[in-house]
Amino acid sequence: MLDLTFLLSAFVTLLVTIAPFETAPVFVGLARHLTPDDRRRTVRRAVVISGLVLVAFALVGKGLLGLLHVTLPALRTAGGVLLFLEAIHLMFTAPPGMSTLNKAEQEEANQPHDISVFPLAFPLIAGPGSLLAVVLLMSQADGNPWHVAGVLVVLAICLLLTWASLSSAETLTRLLGVTGSDVIGRISGLLLAALAMQYVFDGLNEGLLKHFG
């Protein structure tokens, strides 16, 4: 049976790391030179590409880690630490949506070119945080077909929200304003920090039980 608590945790984790609402103001700035038709095509292409990348990581990430002899407790502990760092960026970087782009990437992204792959699909949608999150969630599913299907469905829902958010980015940005975007970023960061620490606790607990239990 599907665990609703696991499903809710997966939804919050992916929603916060994919960050559809925080990405909208960034997209407005990047797409200012595009026509409305070009914007729609760019959003559609970016969501499809990032979705394919995230699904690929979901399906093969755990197996790849197995080839590298990385245990699940180690993955959960390290993943929790990295997601916690992502949460700190969300809470203390302004605007939060720019936290996955460094200065050089921002300069390159502002040049007139196709932005659907870089920086929109990667790293803004399928960034390090969301890629790591989907691998962690699939490891938690532990082969349970209901949980695996649940993670993929939740991922699809988050990508649909991302498509809707970017498609109406200008309207959303006007409604939220700078303050609204910052509040969403801070709350998202807090939720992600709590989930990240839970991953750390779970990983340490499993590792200690495995070695000393």
LOLUMKE-659241 format. One record per residue: residue in three letters; y, x, z of N, C-alpha, C, CB in turn. Coordinates in Angstrom, 3 decimals. Glycine has a CB too. Example, Ala and Ser with C-alpha at 12.3 -4.5 7.8 and 13.67 -1.06 7.14 Angstrom:
<recs>
REC   zamar        nc2        nc1        nc3       cac2       cac1       cac3        cc2        cc1        cc3       cbc2       cbc1       cbc3
REC     ALA     -5.690     13.190      7.800     -4.500     12.300      7.800     -3.300     13.200      7.800     -4.473     11.308      9.046
REC     SER     -2.250     12.850      7.080     -1.060     13.670      7.140      0.030     12.900      7.870     -0.598     14.084      5.725
</recs>
This chain:
<recs>
REC   zamar        nc2        nc1        nc3       cac2       cac1       cac3        cc2        cc1        cc3       cbc2       cbc1       cbc3
REC     MET     -1.211      0.829      0.000      0.000      0.000      0.000      1.258      0.862      0.000      0.007     -0.937      1.216
REC     LEU      2.320      0.285     -0.505      3.586      1.002     -0.573      4.316      0.922      0.758      4.465      0.442     -1.695
REC     ASP      4.714      2.079      1.285      5.454      2.165      2.539      6.938      1.943      2.239      5.218      3.548      3.243
REC     LEU      7.494      0.839      2.758      8.894      0.517      2.470      9.845      1.544      3.068      9.234     -0.870      2.999
REC     THR      9.463      2.123      4.206     10.298      3.167      4.810     10.383      4.384      3.898      9.743      3.576      6.186
REC     PHE      9.243      4.766      3.324      9.221      5.886      2.374     10.068      5.559      1.152      7.773      6.215      1.947
REC     LEU      9.948      4.307      0.664     10.703      3.890     -0.507     12.202      3.936     -0.247     10.288      2.491     -0.929
REC     LEU     12.633      3.466      0.928     14.049      3.491      1.280     14.558      4.923      1.408     14.288      2.730      2.584
REC     SER     13.758      5.786      2.041     14.132      7.191      2.175     14.263      7.848      0.809     13.103      7.941      3.025
REC     ALA     13.329      7.529     -0.109     13.383      8.094     -1.456     14.642      7.625     -2.185     12.125      7.703     -2.258
REC     PHE     14.973      6.345     -2.033     16.156      5.806     -2.707     17.429      6.486     -2.214     16.252      4.291     -2.489
REC     VAL     17.569      6.600     -0.895     18.777      7.223     -0.338     18.866      8.684     -0.766     18.785      7.117      1.206
REC     THR     17.741      9.405     -0.696     17.735     10.825     -1.055     18.147     11.028     -2.512     16.345     11.431     -0.813
REC     LEU     17.563     10.266     -3.419     17.884     10.435     -4.837     19.284      9.926     -5.165     16.857      9.710     -5.698
REC     LEU     19.676      8.820     -4.545     21.019      8.297     -4.801     22.086      9.294     -4.372     21.222      6.966     -4.072
REC     VAL     21.881      9.925     -3.234     22.881     10.870     -2.719     22.890     12.153     -3.532     22.610     11.189     -1.244
REC     THR     21.721     12.650     -3.937     21.684     13.922     -4.668     22.073     13.758     -6.138     20.292     14.535     -4.574
REC     ILE     21.731     12.623     -6.759     22.188     12.366     -8.129     23.668     11.995     -8.148     21.354     11.244     -8.775
REC     ALA     24.107     11.304     -7.107     25.533     11.018     -6.862     26.235     10.344     -8.041     26.257     12.299     -6.528
REC     PRO     25.781      9.157     -8.456     26.414      8.502     -9.608     27.874      8.153     -9.403     25.672      7.262     -9.945
REC     PHE     28.255      7.735     -8.193     29.633      7.301     -7.956     30.576      8.483     -7.780     29.698      6.404     -6.728
REC     GLU     30.069      9.592     -7.216     30.906     10.776     -7.076     31.109     11.481     -8.419     30.287     11.738     -6.068
REC     THR     30.149     11.295     -9.343     30.241     11.951    -10.647     31.231     11.249    -11.579     28.870     12.000    -11.298
REC     ALA     31.467      9.955    -11.338     32.339      9.172    -12.227     33.736      9.781    -12.385     32.468      7.754    -11.700
REC     PRO     34.441     10.151    -11.288     35.779     10.747    -11.474     35.742     12.058    -12.250     36.431     10.986    -10.124
REC     VAL     34.666     12.833    -12.083     34.542     14.089    -12.827     34.391     13.799    -14.317     33.337     14.919    -12.312
REC     PHE     33.592     12.780    -14.633     33.374     12.412    -16.029     34.677     11.959    -16.693     32.319     11.303    -16.127
REC     VAL     35.510     11.240    -15.959     36.795     10.793    -16.510     37.614     11.995    -16.966     37.585      9.969    -15.463
REC     GLY     37.650     13.035    -16.138     38.406     14.226    -16.500     37.794     14.976    -17.679     38.505     15.144    -15.312
REC     LEU     36.461     15.073    -17.710     35.790     15.820    -18.764     35.844     15.096    -20.115     34.348     16.075    -18.373
REC     ALA     35.866     13.750    -20.074     35.763     12.962    -21.308     37.114     12.449    -21.796     34.830     11.790    -21.094
REC     ARG     38.201     13.026    -21.317     39.529     12.500    -21.664     39.829     12.624    -23.152     40.603     13.223    -20.869
REC     HIS     39.156     13.567    -23.854     39.417     13.760    -25.284     38.485     12.931    -26.161     39.279     15.227    -25.644
REC     LEU     37.559     12.163    -25.566     36.565     11.416    -26.339     37.027      9.991    -26.628     35.236     11.386    -25.596
REC     THR     36.591      9.462    -27.755     36.838      8.058    -28.070     35.879      7.192    -27.257     36.672      7.787    -29.598
REC     PRO     36.160      5.880    -27.115     35.248      5.010    -26.361     33.813      5.049    -26.881     35.751      3.588    -26.400
REC     ASP     33.616      5.071    -28.201     32.265      5.138    -28.762     31.590      6.463    -28.404     32.308      4.961    -30.292
REC     ASP     32.356      7.555    -28.475     31.801      8.864    -28.124     31.437      8.918    -26.643     32.801      9.983    -28.464
REC     ARG     32.233      8.278    -25.806     31.926      8.256    -24.371     30.610      7.540    -24.113     33.059      7.575    -23.584
REC     ARG     30.427      6.401    -24.782     29.184      5.649    -24.592     27.970      6.465    -25.045     29.242      4.317    -25.362
REC     ARG     28.099      7.133    -26.188     26.992      7.962    -26.678     26.738      9.133    -25.738     27.289      8.479    -28.097
REC     THR     27.809      9.725    -25.218     27.675     10.861    -24.310     26.969     10.452    -23.028     29.046     11.455    -23.989
REC     VAL     27.366      9.326    -22.463     26.741      8.843    -21.230     25.262      8.548    -21.461     27.463      7.581    -20.714
REC     ARG     24.965      7.846    -22.551     23.572      7.495    -22.847     22.714      8.753    -23.012     23.494      6.629    -24.122
REC     ARG     23.219      9.726    -23.754     22.467     10.953    -24.004     22.283     11.753    -22.712     23.181     11.810    -25.062
REC     ALA     23.329     11.829    -21.905     23.251     12.590    -20.663     22.234     11.989    -19.699     24.620     12.655    -20.001
REC     VAL     22.227     10.667    -19.573     21.298     10.001    -18.659     19.855     10.170    -19.139     21.646      8.503    -18.530
REC     VAL     19.636     10.057    -20.447     18.279     10.231    -20.986     17.785     11.659    -20.766     18.246      9.885    -22.490
REC     ILE     18.627     12.643    -21.075     18.225     14.047    -20.928     17.958     14.382    -19.466     19.308     14.984    -21.496
REC     SER     18.872     13.996    -18.577     18.676     14.295    -17.153     17.455     13.561    -16.616     19.928     13.910    -16.338
REC     GLY     17.212     12.330    -17.103     16.034     11.589    -16.677     14.751     12.290    -17.076     16.058     10.198    -17.254
REC     LEU     14.692     12.805    -18.311     13.507     13.525    -18.762     13.271     14.783    -17.926     13.643     13.893    -20.240
REC     VAL     14.356     15.491    -17.612     14.231     16.705    -16.790     13.728     16.363    -15.394     15.584     17.439    -16.696
REC     LEU     14.280     15.315    -14.786     13.871     14.927    -13.438     12.426     14.436    -13.400     14.798     13.846    -12.901
REC     VAL     12.023     13.656    -14.393     10.634     13.186    -14.449      9.682     14.368    -14.635     10.448     12.160    -15.597
REC     ALA     10.065     15.331    -15.487      9.227     16.517    -15.689      9.045     17.280    -14.380      9.844     17.438    -16.758
REC     PHE     10.137     17.448    -13.634     10.038     18.127    -12.340      9.171     17.333    -11.375     11.431     18.344    -11.738
REC     ALA      9.299     15.999    -11.413      8.501     15.156    -10.521      7.016     15.306    -10.797      8.909     13.694    -10.665
REC     LEU      6.644     15.420    -12.071      5.235     15.435    -12.440      4.598     16.819    -12.327      5.077     14.925    -13.842
REC     VAL      5.363     17.877    -12.600      4.752     19.219    -12.626      5.246     20.123    -11.511      5.025     19.882    -13.951
REC     GLY      6.277     19.696    -10.775      6.855     20.575     -9.755      5.872     20.981     -8.677      8.025     19.907     -9.117
REC     LYS      5.112     20.000     -8.168      4.155     20.297     -7.104      3.054     21.234     -7.591      3.542     19.005     -6.568
REC     GLY      2.568     20.996     -8.829      1.539     21.871     -9.385      2.038     23.291     -9.579      1.046     21.322    -10.701
REC     LEU      3.296     23.427    -10.024      3.879     24.754    -10.216      3.972     25.495     -8.889      5.269     24.645    -10.863
REC     LEU      4.366     24.778     -7.848      4.441     25.405     -6.525      3.059     25.821     -6.036      5.089     24.449     -5.514
REC     GLY      2.043     25.008     -6.382      0.676     25.371     -6.020      0.250     26.673     -6.677     -0.283     24.261     -6.405
REC     LEU      0.632     26.872     -7.954      0.307     28.121     -8.649      0.980     29.315     -7.970      0.736     28.040    -10.125
REC     LEU      2.141     29.049     -7.372      2.858     30.121     -6.673      2.414     30.263     -5.218      4.355     29.865     -6.726
REC     HIS      1.394     29.457     -4.823      0.851     29.475     -3.467      1.907     29.114     -2.414      0.267     30.849     -3.162
REC     VAL      2.780     28.180     -2.771      3.771     27.667     -1.826      3.187     26.421     -1.173      5.141     27.350     -2.536
REC     THR      3.069     26.424      0.151      2.476     25.285      0.850      3.487     24.149      0.986      1.965     25.712      2.238
REC     LEU      2.983     22.945      1.211      3.872     21.795      1.372      4.781     21.931      2.590      3.056     20.522      1.486
REC     PRO      4.281     22.407      3.752      5.211     22.607      4.879      6.342     23.572      4.542      4.453     23.125      6.093
REC     ALA      6.013     24.647      3.804      7.054     25.610      3.415      8.062     24.960      2.474      6.426     26.852      2.744
REC     LEU      7.558     24.136      1.538      8.445     23.443      0.602      9.378     22.495      1.346      7.627     22.669     -0.445
REC     ARG      8.826     21.726      2.291      9.644     20.764      3.007     10.693     21.470      3.869      8.763     19.863      3.872
REC     THR     10.311     22.566      4.515     11.266     23.286      5.361     12.377     23.907      4.524     10.551     24.373      6.174
REC     ALA     11.987     24.652      3.481     12.995     25.295      2.625     13.837     24.247      1.900     12.317     26.233      1.601
REC     GLY     13.184     23.191      1.413     13.917     22.133      0.725     14.900     21.440      1.637     12.963     21.123      0.152
REC     GLY     14.499     21.225      2.877     15.402     20.607      3.842     16.639     21.452      4.090     14.682     20.365      5.145
REC     VAL     16.438     22.769      4.197     17.573     23.675      4.416     18.531     23.627      3.223     17.075     25.128      4.647
REC     LEU     17.973     23.670      1.998     18.824     23.664      0.806     19.548     22.331      0.646     17.990     23.959     -0.444
REC     LEU     18.860     21.224      0.946     19.523     19.920      0.876     20.603     19.799      1.942     18.500     18.788      1.034
REC     PHE     20.394     20.450      3.085     21.423     20.437      4.125     22.684     21.162      3.636     20.890     21.095      5.425
REC     LEU     22.494     22.272      2.914     23.642     22.980      2.342     24.361     22.103      1.308     23.188     24.309      1.693
REC     GLU     23.566     21.344      0.524     24.158     20.402     -0.428     24.973     19.345      0.310     23.061     19.732     -1.285
REC     ALA     24.465     18.897      1.456     25.174     17.894      2.251     26.503     18.442      2.771     24.300     17.429      3.425
REC     ILE     26.518     19.706      3.163     27.756     20.330      3.633     28.797     20.338      2.514     27.488     21.772      4.133
REC     HIS     28.352     20.649      1.283     29.268     20.606      0.136     29.843     19.213     -0.046     28.551     21.047     -1.146
REC     LEU     28.988     18.206      0.067     29.450     16.831     -0.110     30.492     16.441      0.935     28.272     15.871     -0.047
REC     MET     30.284     16.897      2.159     31.174     16.495      3.249     32.477     17.267      3.282     30.478     16.659      4.557
REC     PHE     32.472     18.517      2.807     33.655     19.352      3.005     34.310     19.861      1.734     33.297     20.502      3.838
REC     THR     33.751     19.527      0.544     34.365     19.937     -0.712     35.135     18.771     -1.283     33.307     20.442     -1.718
REC     ALA     36.346     19.010     -1.745     37.182     17.941     -2.307     37.582     18.308     -3.736     38.450     17.699     -1.425
REC     PRO     37.333     17.403     -4.712     36.588     16.172     -4.561     35.100     16.454     -4.501     36.902     15.214     -5.698
REC     PRO     34.303     15.630     -3.794     32.893     15.914     -3.603     32.114     16.084     -4.889     32.282     14.840     -2.808
REC     GLY     32.460     15.329     -5.925     31.695     15.385     -7.161     31.749     16.721     -7.876     32.170     14.337     -8.074
REC     MET     32.699     17.581     -7.540     32.816     18.864     -8.207     31.995     19.947     -7.516     34.264     19.280     -8.271
REC     SER     31.277     19.599     -6.461     30.596     20.607     -5.649     29.512     21.338     -6.414     30.000     19.968     -4.429
REC     THR     28.982     20.766     -7.516     27.907     21.430     -8.230     28.410     22.274     -9.402     26.922     20.408     -8.726
REC     LEU     29.721     22.373     -9.568     30.284     23.205    -10.624     31.138     24.300    -10.009     31.114     22.357    -11.613
REC     ASN     30.843     25.564    -10.367     31.713     26.629     -9.892     32.912     26.756    -10.832     30.939     27.975     -9.794
REC     LYS     33.815     27.686    -10.527     35.064     27.781    -11.286     34.812     28.093    -12.749     35.968     28.843    -10.685
REC     ALA     33.886     29.017    -13.036     33.597     29.378    -14.427     33.002     28.194    -15.179     32.637     30.579    -14.487
REC     GLU     32.122     27.432    -14.518     31.520     26.263    -15.159     32.569     25.187    -15.440     30.402     25.691    -14.280
REC     GLN     33.520     25.026    -14.507     34.570     24.041    -14.722     35.420     24.414    -15.926     35.446     23.909    -13.477
REC     GLU     35.748     25.707    -16.064     36.555     26.152    -17.202     35.815     25.925    -18.512     36.925     27.636    -17.055
REC     GLU     34.501     26.228    -18.529     33.720     26.023    -19.752     33.591     24.538    -20.062     32.324     26.660    -19.618
REC     ALA     33.403     23.722    -19.011     33.234     22.282    -19.216     34.496     21.642    -19.777     32.849     21.603    -17.908
REC     ASN     35.661     22.215    -19.456     36.922     21.636    -19.914     37.235     21.963    -21.373     38.048     22.120    -19.039
REC     GLN     36.443     22.869    -21.979     36.636     23.170    -23.387     36.107     22.003    -24.230     35.925     24.500    -23.769
REC     PRO     36.765     21.684    -25.365     36.308     20.566    -26.195     34.956     20.851    -26.854     37.347     20.256    -27.269
REC     HIS     33.896     20.221    -26.374     32.558     20.357    -26.936     31.719     19.196    -26.409     31.914     21.747    -26.568
REC     ASP     30.457     19.145    -26.860     29.560     18.084    -26.406     29.224     18.325    -24.939     28.260     18.029    -27.276
REC     ILE     29.669     17.402    -24.073     29.476     17.593    -22.632     28.234     16.868    -22.117     30.703     17.109    -21.873
REC     SER     27.455     16.238    -23.007     26.337     15.427    -22.539     25.254     16.263    -21.871     25.745     14.654    -23.691
REC     VAL     24.993     17.474    -22.409     23.972     18.336    -21.815     24.570     19.140    -20.663     23.369     19.285    -22.879
REC     PHE     25.603     19.904    -20.980     26.337     20.655    -19.944     27.799     20.237    -19.996     26.192     22.213    -20.146
REC     PRO     28.363     19.824    -18.878     27.799     19.845    -17.532     27.275     18.495    -17.036     28.826     20.340    -16.586
REC     LEU     27.227     17.477    -17.922     26.937     16.131    -17.426     25.469     15.977    -17.026     27.295     15.094    -18.486
REC     ALA     24.546     16.219    -17.979     23.122     16.083    -17.642     22.721     17.120    -16.602     22.245     16.229    -18.906
REC     PHE     23.161     18.353    -16.819     22.912     19.434    -15.867     24.155     20.303    -15.786     21.666     20.280    -16.279
REC     PRO     24.730     20.517    -14.585     24.129     20.244    -13.276     24.651     19.004    -12.555     24.338     21.410    -12.404
REC     LEU     25.467     18.149    -13.201     26.065     17.052    -12.444     25.061     15.957    -12.091     27.204     16.454    -13.228
REC     ILE     24.185     15.569    -13.023     23.198     14.519    -12.718     21.890     15.151    -12.243     22.942     13.622    -13.965
REC     ALA     21.264     15.939    -13.106     20.034     16.634    -12.713     20.404     18.015    -12.205     19.024     16.732    -13.904
REC     GLY     21.006     18.051    -11.038     21.417     19.312    -10.440     20.342     19.876     -9.531     22.702     19.131     -9.667
REC     PRO     20.592     21.035     -8.933     19.598     21.633     -8.029     19.177     20.695     -6.908     20.146     22.908     -7.431
REC     GLY     20.133     19.946     -6.357     19.804     19.048     -5.254     18.857     17.934     -5.662     21.058     18.453     -4.690
REC     SER     19.141     17.268     -6.794     18.282     16.162     -7.234     16.932     16.665     -7.730     18.974     15.359     -8.337
REC     LEU     16.888     17.826     -8.384     15.617     18.395     -8.832     14.728     18.734     -7.644     15.858     19.648     -9.685
REC     LEU     15.330     19.346     -6.640     14.570     19.672     -5.429     14.132     18.407     -4.708     15.404     20.550     -4.488
REC     ALA     15.010     17.409     -4.658     14.699     16.166     -3.955     13.499     15.461     -4.576     15.910     15.239     -3.963
REC     VAL     13.443     15.419     -5.905     12.352     14.697     -6.550     11.019     15.423     -6.342     12.638     14.528     -8.052
REC     VAL     11.042     16.757     -6.288      9.815     17.506     -5.999      9.376     17.267     -4.556     10.025     19.019     -6.252
REC     LEU     10.329     17.257     -3.632     10.006     16.984     -2.230      9.403     15.595     -2.052     11.255     17.120     -1.365
REC     LEU      9.990     14.618     -2.713      9.498     13.244     -2.582      8.097     13.098     -3.161     10.452     12.270     -3.276
REC     MET      7.834     13.764     -4.285      6.499     13.699     -4.865      5.483     14.413     -3.981      6.499     14.308     -6.266
REC     SER      5.924     15.458     -3.290      5.009     16.120     -2.355      4.715     15.214     -1.162      5.601     17.463     -1.873
REC     GLN      5.709     14.457     -0.735      5.484     13.499      0.344      4.571     12.361     -0.091      6.809     12.938      0.831
REC     ALA      4.639     11.987     -1.364      3.755     10.937     -1.885      2.298     11.353     -1.775      4.099     10.614     -3.346
REC     ASP      2.040     12.669     -1.872      0.720     13.249     -1.618     -0.387     12.577     -2.441      0.390     13.146     -0.137
REC     GLY     -0.081     12.277     -3.695     -1.093     11.719     -4.577     -1.330     10.230     -4.438     -2.352     12.411     -4.353
REC     ASN     -0.676      9.580     -3.473     -0.802      8.129     -3.327     -0.182      7.447     -4.552     -0.115      7.635     -2.007
REC     PRO     -0.987      6.736     -5.357     -0.438      6.175     -6.606      0.718      5.213     -6.382     -1.525      5.463     -7.367
REC     TRP      0.688      4.460     -5.270      1.780      3.538     -4.966      3.068      4.302     -4.681      1.416      2.648     -3.769
REC     HIS      2.938      5.376     -3.916      4.120      6.160     -3.565      4.660      6.920     -4.778      3.789      7.141     -2.434
REC     VAL      3.748      7.465     -5.597      4.178      8.160     -6.818      4.934      7.192     -7.728      2.957      8.769     -7.569
REC     ALA      4.367      6.002     -7.932      5.040      4.994     -8.752      6.368      4.584     -8.136      4.148      3.768     -8.931
REC     GLY      6.399      4.489     -6.799      7.628      4.118     -6.106      8.734      5.129     -6.333      7.368      3.971     -4.627
REC     VAL      8.394      6.431     -6.273      9.393      7.477     -6.505      9.939      7.377     -7.926      8.787      8.877     -6.260
REC     LEU      9.061      7.167     -8.901      9.500      7.081    -10.296     10.367      5.849    -10.539      8.291      7.055    -11.228
REC     VAL     10.014      4.722     -9.902     10.823      3.507    -10.037     12.202      3.709     -9.406     10.106      2.302     -9.383
REC     VAL     12.224      4.313     -8.215     13.497      4.582     -7.538     14.352      5.523     -8.383     13.255      5.189     -6.133
REC     LEU     13.718      6.538     -8.980     14.438      7.462     -9.858     15.052      6.711    -11.027     13.501      8.569    -10.370
REC     ALA     14.282      5.793    -11.627     14.799      5.003    -12.750     15.988      4.147    -12.317     13.690      4.109    -13.334
REC     ILE     15.905      3.559    -11.118     17.013      2.738    -10.613     18.272      3.588    -10.426     16.622      2.062     -9.276
REC     CYS     18.109      4.780     -9.856     19.261      5.672     -9.642     19.871      6.106    -10.970     18.841      6.911     -8.828
REC     LEU     19.033      6.332    -11.977     19.558      6.705    -13.298     20.287      5.534    -13.953     18.418      7.188    -14.211
REC     LEU     19.780      4.315    -13.751     20.477      3.132    -14.259     21.835      2.967    -13.582     19.624      1.873    -14.044
REC     LEU     21.888      3.224    -12.282     23.160      3.173    -11.564     24.117      4.249    -12.084     22.930      3.347    -10.050
REC     THR     23.557      5.413    -12.402     24.383      6.485    -12.959     24.955      6.078    -14.306     23.568      7.777    -13.100
REC     TRP     24.113      5.480    -15.154     24.593      5.001    -16.456     25.703      3.960    -16.282     23.426      4.402    -17.272
REC     ALA     25.489      3.020    -15.367     26.503      1.979    -15.133     27.790      2.586    -14.584     25.966      0.910    -14.158
REC     SER     27.657      3.534    -13.659     28.827      4.160    -13.054     29.644      4.940    -14.075     28.402      5.077    -11.924
REC     LEU     28.962      5.726    -14.908     29.679      6.529    -15.904     30.237      5.662    -17.019     28.759      7.598    -16.490
REC     SER     29.530      4.587    -17.351     30.017      3.693    -18.411     31.308      2.990    -18.008     28.950      2.651    -18.758
REC     SER     31.468      2.749    -16.724     32.689      2.105    -16.219     33.488      3.061    -15.338     32.340      0.832    -15.430
REC     ALA     33.446      4.351    -15.699     34.023      5.397    -14.842     35.513      5.199    -14.593     33.795      6.758    -15.464
REC     GLU     36.264      4.852    -15.617     37.711      4.708    -15.440     38.038      3.556    -14.494     38.395      4.483    -16.795
REC     THR     37.369      2.419    -14.692     37.592      1.273    -13.802     37.178      1.612    -12.378     36.817      0.039    -14.299
REC     LEU     36.027      2.251    -12.229     35.523      2.617    -10.899     36.467      3.586    -10.205     34.124      3.238    -11.004
REC     THR     36.996      4.546    -10.968     37.914      5.524    -10.387     39.204      4.862     -9.918     38.229      6.625    -11.399
REC     ARG     39.709      3.893    -10.702     40.924      3.176    -10.296     40.676      2.354     -9.026     41.411      2.255    -11.438
REC     LEU     39.511      1.726     -8.960     39.206      0.888     -7.798     39.030      1.716     -6.529     37.947      0.070     -8.057
REC     LEU     38.311      2.833     -6.663     38.027      3.657     -5.485     39.229      4.518     -5.100     36.808      4.548     -5.744
REC     GLY     39.869      5.103     -6.107     40.950      6.034     -5.822     40.392      7.317     -5.223     41.978      5.398     -4.873
REC     VAL     41.268      8.244     -4.924     40.851      9.521     -4.337     40.248      9.304     -2.957     42.041     10.493     -4.248
REC     THR     40.884      8.458     -2.162     40.401      8.226     -0.799     39.015      7.594     -0.801     41.379      7.334     -0.034
REC     GLY     38.817      6.590     -1.659     37.519      5.931     -1.731     36.419      6.879     -2.156     37.579      4.767     -2.681
REC     SER     36.702      7.708     -3.151     35.714      8.687     -3.613     35.370      9.679     -2.508     36.236      9.435     -4.848
REC     ASP     36.401     10.105     -1.769     36.164     11.044     -0.669     35.318     10.408      0.424     37.493     11.530     -0.085
REC     VAL     35.590      9.152      0.745     34.821      8.469      1.800     33.357      8.365      1.397     35.400      7.056      2.081
REC     ILE     33.092      7.983      0.140     31.715      7.885     -0.344     31.027      9.244     -0.274     31.683      7.344     -1.786
REC     GLY     31.753     10.294     -0.662     31.192     11.638     -0.609     30.837     12.067      0.797     32.153     12.619     -1.201
REC     ARG     31.723     11.767      1.757     31.480     12.162      3.153     30.296     11.402      3.751     32.738     11.920      4.002
REC     ILE     30.236     10.083      3.476     29.122      9.286      3.996     27.808      9.727      3.359     29.362      7.783      3.738
REC     SER     27.840      9.986      2.065     26.642     10.465      1.378     26.178     11.794      1.952     26.905     10.605     -0.121
REC     GLY     27.142     12.676      2.215     26.802     13.964      2.806     26.160     13.826      4.172     28.029     14.820      2.913
REC     LEU     26.676     12.901      4.980     26.109     12.685      6.310     24.677     12.168      6.227     26.973     11.705      7.101
REC     LEU     24.439     11.199      5.337     23.087     10.668      5.164     22.131     11.752      4.671     23.097      9.487      4.184
REC     LEU     22.597     12.552      3.713     21.747     13.612      3.183     21.458     14.665      4.240     22.399     14.258      1.967
REC     ALA     22.437     14.973      5.082     22.221     15.949      6.157     21.130     15.484      7.117     23.525     16.195      6.927
REC     ALA     21.171     14.192      7.476     20.148     13.654      8.376     18.762     13.707      7.738     20.487     12.212      8.765
REC     LEU     18.672     13.315      6.452     17.386     13.371      5.759     16.902     14.816      5.611     17.496     12.707      4.380
REC     ALA     17.831     15.720      5.337     17.459     17.126      5.177     16.873     17.691      6.473     18.679     17.955      4.743
REC     MET     17.482     17.383      7.599     16.957     17.869      8.869     15.593     17.261      9.173     17.933     17.558      9.998
REC     GLN     15.374     16.008      8.735     14.055     15.406      8.933     13.000     16.152      8.125     14.074     13.918      8.538
REC     TYR     13.369     16.567      6.888     12.446     17.381      6.095     12.126     18.692      6.806     13.038     17.664      4.708
REC     VAL     13.138     19.315      7.396     12.922     20.570      8.124     11.984     20.344      9.306     14.267     21.157      8.612
REC     PHE     12.246     19.314     10.096     11.401     19.026     11.260      9.961     18.741     10.836     11.964     17.831     12.051
REC     ASP      9.805     17.943      9.770      8.455     17.623      9.287      7.731     18.875      8.805      8.523     16.590      8.153
REC     GLY      8.450     19.727      8.059      7.835     20.953      7.558      7.421     21.889      8.663      8.772     21.659      6.637
REC     LEU      8.301     22.070      9.664      7.975     22.945     10.788      6.817     22.376     11.590      9.197     23.141     11.692
REC     ASN      6.826     21.066     11.807      5.759     20.433     12.576      4.405     20.593     11.872      6.074     18.941     12.795
REC     GLU      4.377     20.351     10.552      3.129     20.498      9.805      2.662     21.951      9.794      3.304     19.992      8.371
REC     GLY      3.618     22.876      9.616      3.259     24.293      9.579      2.701     24.779     10.900      4.458     25.123      9.204
REC     LEU      3.330     24.369     12.005      2.852     24.790     13.319      1.490     24.197     13.641      3.850     24.397     14.391
REC     LEU      1.300     22.916     13.279     -0.007     22.291     13.519     -1.103     22.960     12.695      0.050     20.794     13.191
REC     LYS     -0.757     23.327     11.464     -1.745     23.966     10.600     -2.188     25.313     11.130     -1.192     24.129      9.212
REC     HIS     -1.237     26.073     11.688     -1.557     27.437     12.126     -2.005     27.502     13.589     -0.349     28.335     11.928
REC     PHE     -1.492     26.591     14.431     -1.799     26.686     15.854     -2.508     25.445     16.412     -0.530     26.924     16.622
REC     GLY     -2.639     24.395     15.567     -3.265     23.179     16.065     -4.765     23.266     16.007     -2.793     21.985     15.285
</recs>
